[in-house]
Amino acid sequence: MRRLHSACLAAALALMPLAAKAVTLGATNTIRSGQSVTLLEGKAWNFVATFSPADADNRSGTYSFVFRNASDTRKTLSFGATVNQVAARFAGGVKIKLGGYLLDTTKHPDWTTSQGTDLTLAARESQTLTISFGRVRAVQPSGQATITFAASVVPAPLPATGGLLLSAIAGCGLLRRRSRSAGPPPNLALS
């Protein structure tokens, strides 16, 4: 009888997944942890990770992503991140770092926090995005916490100062031409 019980238990375990995942990654994610991507005009990436305290492998961790400018000109990366800790919280918070940008939820662990920035990468420069998070604990039954980010390459616009400078030079040229055609200014004497 004991062998039959052990065989049934073994069969049941074989039909179940061996380990539950600690995090559910979004089906629409266009980037994965450890991936290096090249910045191209008009390209965008998004990432969603949902964490549940009920998961068997609930532990702290770090994700990293590399954004690489392979061109000979600078590129601007528009970046925004959100950490949702309403129904569950990350013990020790979440830190998201990219260049000089830092989103740190350790001071406000029970809020939804969103921030964004534009980061300029010089020619041939790479920047690593690091997301560090603690274990998830429930605040509400079946609570979950999420970390999301979106990044996109924005076209580098011609600086407005360049247009203003060209307008000023053209204006000075027109004034000079106008003053030459009008002759010398009259000499006004004060009486």
Sequence and secondary structure as in RCSB ss.txt:
>XXXX:A:sequence
MRRLHSACLAAALALMPLAAKAVTLGATNTIRSGQSVTLLEGKAWNFVATFSPADADNRSGTYSFVFRNASDTRK
TLSFGATVNQVAARFAGGVKIKLGGYLLDTTKHPDWTTSQGTDLTLAARESQTLTISFGRVRAVQPSGQATITFA
ASVVPAPLPATGGLLLSAIAGCGLLRRRSRSAGPPPNLALS
>XXXX:A:secstr
 HHHHHHHHHHHHHHS SS  SEEE TT    TT EEE  TT EEEEEEEE TTSTT   EEEEEEEE  SSS E
EEEEEEEEE SSEEETT EEEEETTEEEE SSSTTSEEEEEEEEEE TT EEEEEEEE  EEESSTT  EEEEEE
EEEE     HHHHHHHHHHHHHHHHHHHHHHH S       
